[in-house]
Amino acid sequence: MNALCPLFVYGTLKPGERAFANFCAPYLVDSQPALAVGRLYHLPLGYPAMTLETGWVQGMLLTFSSPDCLRSIDAFEEYYPDRPESSEYQRDRHLVFDLQHQPLGTAWVYTMTRDRVTALAGQWLPQGHWSETTVP
């Protein structure tokens, strides 16, 4: 029996965004609005990045039927578990919260270093929310 797999998403993997149907929908068991500690940046490449700086990022906590789906999401996010130093993003477990800031538990989260965000000319989104329909 496979264990459930929680993933906090804040960009193109959210329901209604371009990557959700291919990478998330087939495995989805549950979803709910959620928050994570960090800062959100819009990258000129057309997607966001989250850093572990102080602040709040708005997203969705997706629960998948199995961690097997992370392999395809890792490839999409350019995260290489065997070569994290060569990865665009890092994937680690972080505490996530409901919209009233009550802990929901830990979930996988893809984050980027602040140095990488700066090198990519990331634009800080102080409201902590990103959508393809509302990008700056």
C-alpha positions as CSV (number, residue, x, y, z in Angstrom):
1,M,0.0,0.0,0.0
2,N,1.4,3.4,-1.0
3,A,1.4,6.3,1.5
4,L,-0.4,9.6,0.8
5,C,2.0,12.3,-0.5
6,P,1.4,16.0,0.4
7,L,2.8,18.7,-1.8
8,F,2.5,22.5,-1.4
9,V,2.2,24.2,-4.8
10,Y,2.2,28.0,-5.5
11,G,2.6,28.3,-9.3
12,T,1.9,26.4,-12.5
13,L,1.1,23.2,-10.6
14,K,-1.9,24.8,-8.8
15,P,-5.4,23.8,-9.9
16,G,-6.4,26.1,-12.9
17,E,-2.8,26.7,-13.9
18,R,-1.1,25.2,-17.0
19,A,0.8,22.2,-15.4
20,F,-1.9,21.0,-13.0
21,A,-3.8,18.7,-15.4
22,N,-0.8,16.8,-16.6
23,F,1.2,16.5,-13.5
24,C,-1.2,16.7,-10.5
25,A,-4.8,15.9,-11.5
26,P,-4.3,12.1,-12.2
27,Y,-3.0,11.5,-8.7
28,L,-5.0,14.0,-6.7
29,V,-6.9,12.8,-3.6
30,D,-7.5,16.1,-1.9
31,S,-6.7,19.8,-2.1
32,Q,-7.1,22.8,0.1
33,P,-5.8,26.4,0.2
34,A,-2.7,26.7,2.3
35,L,0.2,29.0,3.3
36,A,3.9,28.4,3.7
37,V,6.6,30.5,5.2
38,G,8.6,32.1,2.4
39,R,8.7,34.8,-0.3
40,L,7.3,34.5,-3.7
41,Y,9.0,35.9,-6.9
42,H,7.8,36.1,-10.5
43,L,10.5,35.0,-12.8
44,P,10.7,36.5,-16.4
45,L,10.7,32.9,-17.6
46,G,6.9,32.9,-16.9
47,Y,6.7,31.1,-13.6
48,P,7.3,31.8,-9.9
49,A,9.9,30.7,-7.4
50,M,9.6,30.5,-3.6
51,T,12.5,31.3,-1.3
52,L,12.8,30.5,2.4
53,E,12.9,34.2,3.3
54,T,10.5,35.7,5.9
55,G,7.0,36.1,4.7
56,W,3.9,34.1,3.6
57,V,3.3,32.3,0.3
58,Q,-0.3,31.5,-0.7
59,G,-0.8,28.2,-2.5
60,M,-2.6,24.9,-2.4
61,L,-1.8,21.8,-0.3
62,L,-2.3,18.9,-2.7
63,T,-2.5,15.4,-1.4
64,F,-1.6,12.6,-3.9
65,S,-2.4,9.0,-3.7
66,S,1.3,8.0,-4.0
67,P,4.7,9.6,-3.9
68,D,5.3,8.0,-7.3
69,C,4.0,11.2,-9.0
70,L,6.9,13.2,-7.6
71,R,9.3,11.7,-10.3
72,S,7.5,13.4,-13.1
73,I,7.0,16.6,-11.1
74,D,10.7,16.6,-10.1
75,A,11.6,16.4,-13.8
76,F,9.2,19.3,-14.6
77,E,10.7,21.4,-11.8
78,E,14.3,20.5,-12.9
79,Y,15.0,18.9,-9.5
80,Y,17.4,16.0,-9.6
81,P,17.4,14.1,-6.3
82,D,20.7,12.5,-7.0
83,R,22.3,15.9,-8.0
84,P,20.6,18.6,-5.9
85,E,23.5,21.0,-6.6
86,S,22.6,20.9,-10.3
87,S,18.9,21.5,-9.8
88,E,16.9,24.6,-10.6
89,Y,14.7,24.0,-7.5
90,Q,15.2,22.1,-4.3
91,R,12.5,19.8,-2.9
92,D,12.3,19.6,0.9
93,R,9.6,19.1,3.5
94,H,8.3,22.2,5.2
95,L,5.5,23.0,7.6
96,V,2.4,24.4,5.9
97,F,-0.6,26.2,7.4
98,D,-4.2,26.8,6.8
99,L,-5.5,30.3,6.0
100,Q,-5.9,31.0,9.7
101,H,-2.2,30.2,10.2
102,Q,-2.9,26.9,12.0
103,P,-0.4,24.1,11.2
104,L,-1.5,21.5,8.8
105,G,1.6,19.4,8.9
106,T,4.6,19.0,6.6
107,A,4.5,18.8,2.9
108,W,7.0,18.7,0.1
109,V,7.8,22.2,-1.3
110,Y,9.9,23.2,-4.3
111,T,12.1,26.2,-3.3
112,M,14.8,28.2,-5.1
113,T,17.8,30.0,-3.5
114,R,17.7,33.8,-3.2
115,D,20.9,34.0,-5.2
116,R,19.3,32.0,-8.1
117,V,16.2,34.2,-8.0
118,T,18.4,37.3,-8.2
119,A,20.4,35.9,-11.1
120,L,17.1,35.2,-12.9
121,A,15.8,38.8,-12.2
122,G,12.9,37.6,-10.1
123,Q,10.4,40.3,-9.1
124,W,9.1,40.0,-5.5
125,L,5.4,39.5,-5.1
126,P,4.7,41.1,-1.7
127,Q,1.2,39.7,-1.6
128,G,2.6,36.2,-1.8
129,H,0.3,35.1,-4.6
130,W,1.0,34.1,-8.2
131,S,-1.3,33.2,-11.1
132,E,-0.7,33.2,-14.8
133,T,-3.7,35.5,-15.2
134,T,-2.4,38.1,-12.8
135,V,1.4,38.2,-13.2
136,P,3.0,41.6,-13.4
